[in-house]
Amino acid sequence: MGDFISVDGIWAYSEEFDFGKTDGKIVLKQAGNSIKGIASLTETDLKGCSTFLEEVIEGEIKGNKIIFHGISFQSEDLNFDQTYNLDNWEGYITDESKIVGHTYDQDNICGVFVMTKLSD
């Protein structure tokens, strides 16, 4: 990796968390050290129940470290009495096509994720 790390593009996303797993894609757009994007994710709990959601994200890159968080979400799979806590991601760009790290939310539900670049 050179001095400038670009994360622009479409990334495959896989996460194991306290109550299940999440799979999907994240589209990132980078401007300098700032990033914005959309995470299109399917969360599957330990009972096998799945929820699809899209989370708008923003954050920044510092060297090979990437930090981003959800700012809003939408899901037609959630009922009115269900809540969803926006995610926080912290990871490291290990090479030009891989990011690894961890997630957490306000209820301290934690996970470990891998992102693999699919295209620019």
C-alpha positions as CSV (number, residue, x, y, z in Angstrom):
1,M,0.0,0.0,0.0
2,G,1.3,3.5,-0.8
3,D,0.9,6.6,1.3
4,F,-2.6,7.2,0.1
5,I,-5.2,4.5,0.9
6,S,-8.4,4.6,-1.1
7,V,-11.5,2.7,0.1
8,D,-13.8,3.9,-2.7
9,G,-15.8,1.0,-4.0
10,I,-18.1,-1.9,-3.2
11,W,-17.1,-4.2,-0.3
12,A,-18.5,-7.6,0.7
13,Y,-19.2,-7.6,4.4
14,S,-19.3,-10.5,6.9
15,E,-19.6,-10.2,10.7
16,E,-20.0,-12.5,13.6
17,F,-21.6,-10.8,16.6
18,D,-22.9,-11.7,20.1
19,F,-26.4,-12.8,18.9
20,G,-25.8,-14.0,15.3
21,K,-24.2,-12.9,12.0
22,T,-24.4,-10.2,9.4
23,D,-23.7,-10.4,5.7
24,G,-24.0,-7.9,2.9
25,K,-22.3,-5.2,0.9
26,I,-21.0,-1.7,1.8
27,V,-20.6,1.0,-0.8
28,L,-18.0,3.6,0.3
29,K,-17.2,7.0,-1.2
30,Q,-14.1,8.7,0.0
31,A,-13.1,12.5,-0.1
32,G,-9.7,13.0,1.4
33,N,-9.8,11.2,4.8
34,S,-13.6,11.4,5.0
35,I,-15.9,8.5,4.0
36,K,-19.6,8.2,3.5
37,G,-21.6,5.3,2.3
38,I,-24.5,2.8,2.5
39,A,-24.4,-0.5,4.2
40,S,-26.9,-3.0,2.8
41,L,-27.0,-5.8,5.4
42,T,-28.9,-8.9,6.4
43,E,-28.6,-9.7,10.1
44,T,-29.5,-13.3,11.1
45,D,-29.9,-14.1,14.8
46,L,-29.1,-17.3,16.6
47,K,-32.7,-18.6,16.0
48,G,-32.3,-18.1,12.2
49,C,-34.5,-15.0,12.0
50,S,-33.2,-12.5,9.4
51,T,-33.6,-8.8,9.1
52,F,-32.6,-6.7,6.0
53,L,-31.6,-3.1,6.6
54,E,-29.8,-0.2,5.0
55,E,-27.6,2.0,7.2
56,V,-26.2,5.3,6.1
57,I,-22.7,5.6,7.4
58,E,-19.9,8.2,7.7
59,G,-16.5,8.3,9.2
60,E,-12.8,8.8,8.5
61,I,-9.5,7.2,7.7
62,K,-6.3,7.8,9.7
63,G,-3.4,6.0,8.2
64,N,-4.5,2.4,7.9
65,K,-7.2,2.8,10.5
66,I,-10.8,3.3,9.5
67,I,-13.6,4.4,11.8
68,F,-17.2,4.9,10.8
69,H,-20.7,4.9,12.3
70,G,-24.3,4.7,11.3
71,I,-26.2,8.0,11.1
72,S,-29.6,6.6,10.0
73,F,-31.2,3.4,8.8
74,Q,-34.3,2.0,7.2
75,S,-35.8,-1.5,7.2
76,E,-39.1,-2.8,6.2
77,D,-38.4,-6.0,8.2
78,L,-38.6,-4.3,11.6
79,N,-41.9,-4.0,13.4
80,F,-43.0,-0.8,15.1
81,D,-42.2,-2.1,18.5
82,Q,-38.7,-3.2,17.6
83,T,-35.7,-1.0,17.9
84,Y,-32.4,-0.9,16.1
85,N,-29.2,0.6,17.5
86,L,-26.9,2.2,14.9
87,D,-23.5,0.5,14.6
88,N,-20.0,1.8,15.1
89,W,-17.1,0.2,13.2
90,E,-13.4,0.4,13.9
91,G,-11.0,-1.5,11.7
92,Y,-7.7,-1.6,9.9
93,I,-7.0,-1.7,6.2
94,T,-4.7,-4.7,6.0
95,D,-4.2,-4.3,2.2
96,E,-5.9,-2.6,-0.7
97,S,-8.7,-5.2,-0.8
98,K,-9.3,-6.1,2.9
99,I,-10.5,-4.4,6.1
100,V,-10.8,-6.2,9.4
101,G,-12.1,-4.9,12.7
102,H,-14.8,-4.8,15.3
103,T,-18.3,-3.3,15.8
104,Y,-20.3,-2.1,18.8
105,D,-23.5,-0.3,19.5
106,Q,-25.1,1.6,22.4
107,D,-26.1,-1.7,24.1
108,N,-22.5,-2.9,23.9
109,I,-23.3,-5.6,21.5
110,C,-20.0,-6.4,19.8
111,G,-18.9,-8.2,16.7
112,V,-15.9,-8.9,14.5
113,F,-16.0,-8.2,10.8
114,V,-14.1,-8.6,7.5
115,M,-14.7,-6.5,4.4
116,T,-13.3,-7.6,1.1
117,K,-13.2,-5.2,-1.9
118,L,-15.4,-6.4,-4.8
119,S,-14.9,-3.4,-7.2
120,D,-13.9,0.3,-7.4
